[in-house]
Amino acid sequence: SGIAASSGVSANVASMVVSAGGWDVGGVVDFGLTAATTTNVSAGISTTSATLGAQNTYVKQSLPLTAKTDNYDVRTPAVRMSLAAPPTVYLVSNITFSSGVAAASGSISARLAR
């Protein structure tokens, strides 16, 4: 399953609540394309819903495809977070496409920083 993507619009693919403390958080977004003509994809970790964060919290990749039906996985960078309160952490996706259909699904994980 997953969420239907709108071109150029960031959206939450997954989320989790972590306790206060230091965490290494990462994830993978799977972009599913159906006859899609694409320009680029982004995947990131954020504490702000449906928003790609600061530099080094997301990756943006060029994906120049024409009328392609396939799946593309994009791994986020590992993001170290020092959190004073237990927030929700989001796996955020963004895809730019001009035709066809795109969807996004994925998984997020966190481990205590050492």
N, C-alpha and C positions, 0 to 999 in steps of 0.2 A: 504494500500500500504506500502511502505517502501523501504529500500535499501537492495540489496543482500549483504550478509556478506561474507567476506573472512576470513578463520581461522587465528586468531592471529593478524589481521590487524584492527587498530582503524579507525573508520569512523564517520563522522558527521551524526547525525540523525535529528537534528533540530538546528536552530540558531535564534538569535534575536539581534537587536542593542539596547543598552541601553544608556541613557545620562550619563554624568559625575555625580559622586556622590557615595553614599553608597547604595549598593543593596544586598538583599538576593536572591540568584538564586538557583533554583532546577529543577528537571525534573524526568521523568519516561521513561525508555526504555522498549519497548515490543519486546522481542525476539520471532520470529515465527520459529518453527522447523518443518521440514518434514523429517521423518525417520533419524533423526540426532543422532549421537553419540558424546556427548559433554564432555568437561572437566570443563570449567569455563566460567563465563560471567562477564563483567565489564560495569559500567555506570558512567559517570562523567560529570562535568561542567568544561569548559576550555575557555580561551581567545586565545588559539592557535588551529588552525584548525586541526581536525583529530588527536588530541594528548590528552591522559589522563594526567591530571595535577599532581600537588604535592599531598603529603599525605593529607587526609581529604577533597579532592575535588572529589574523586571518591570512589566507592565501588566495590570490587571484591568478587564474590561468587563462591564457588565450585558448580558445576552442573554435577555430574557424571551420565549421561544417556546413554542408548544404544538403538539405532533405535527408538527414541521417536518422535512422532508428537504431538505438543502441543504449547501453548504460555506461556511465562514466563515474568512477569513484574519485573523490577529492578528499585527501587527508588534511586536517587542520594542523597548524603548528601546535606543539605542546606549549600550553600557556601556564606559567606559574602565577598563582593568585594568592595573595595574603589577605584574608577576609576577616573583618572584625565581627560581622554578624552573619548568620546563616542565610545567604541569598539563593535565589534561583539562578542557575547558570544555563545558558542557551547555546545550542548548536544552530548556527544561522547559515542559510543558503542564499545565493543570488545567482541568477543566470540571465544573460542578455540574448534574446533570440527574436527573429523577425517573422518566422512562420513555423507551423507545426505545433506540437504539444510538448510541454516539458513538465516533469514532476520531480519532486525531491523527497528522499527519505534518508534515514541515517541513524547513527548511534553516537552517544557521548559517554565518556568515562572519566573518572577522577580517581587519583590516588594521593595519599598524604605525601607532601614533599619531605625529602630527607636532606 
